[in-house]
């Protein structure tokens, strides 16, 4: 005679049969979200959740940006650009799903690519193009992988820090568009407390 029991299963769990010591045992396991990573990670908080609070980057971020014993947080001390870089590291790690650059000759790495346009150029854009813009400028400049390249009285160039590299073009484009406000905080000078 079969017996029936009912148990409540948390929303993030599922029940499955597993073999333990040669016996079939019913166990609760984490429910894996099988959606594509670009569907699972829409916010910075989603990226943190994807990695988990014990991931070294997430726990370091939490300890650096949270006040401890009334002390000044990193965000207050260093500015939004440093906090944005830490956020982008977490987002990049989560979107890459375990991929890390190996620096082999046949390896490609991808970065979001941003341009800064003049007011005249911006005014001629369609509404969709304007939506994708971060800022307007009076002189030509471009940002590669979040690091600025500009033509002005001097010329400096740094292309794509590997810590913000993506495994494919689609992820780089997604990260640049989905998290554009965080990229803007990282790339552009902050006016907070007159920090440089």
HELIX and SHEET records of a PDB file:
HELIX    1   1 UNK A   37  UNK A   40  1                                   4    
HELIX    2   2 UNK A   44  UNK A   51  1                                   8    
HELIX    3   3 UNK A   56  UNK A   65  1                                  10    
HELIX    4   4 UNK A   74  UNK A   78  1                                   5    
HELIX    5   5 UNK A   80  UNK A   96  1                                  17    
HELIX    6   6 UNK A  119  UNK A  123  1                                   5    
HELIX    7   7 UNK A  127  UNK A  131  1                                   5    
HELIX    8   8 UNK A  162  UNK A  164  5                                   3    
HELIX    9   9 UNK A  169  UNK A  178  1                                  10    
HELIX   10  10 UNK A  180  UNK A  187  1                                   8    
HELIX   11  11 UNK A  192  UNK A  194  5                                   3    
SHEET    1   A 2 UNK A  13  UNK A  20  0                                        
SHEET    2   A 2 UNK A  23  UNK A  30 -1                                        
SHEET    1   B 4 UNK A 113  UNK A 116  0                                        
SHEET    2   B 4 UNK A 141  UNK A 144 -1                                        
SHEET    3   B 4 UNK A 147  UNK A 151 -1                                        
SHEET    4   B 4 UNK A 155  UNK A 156 -1                                        
END                                                                             
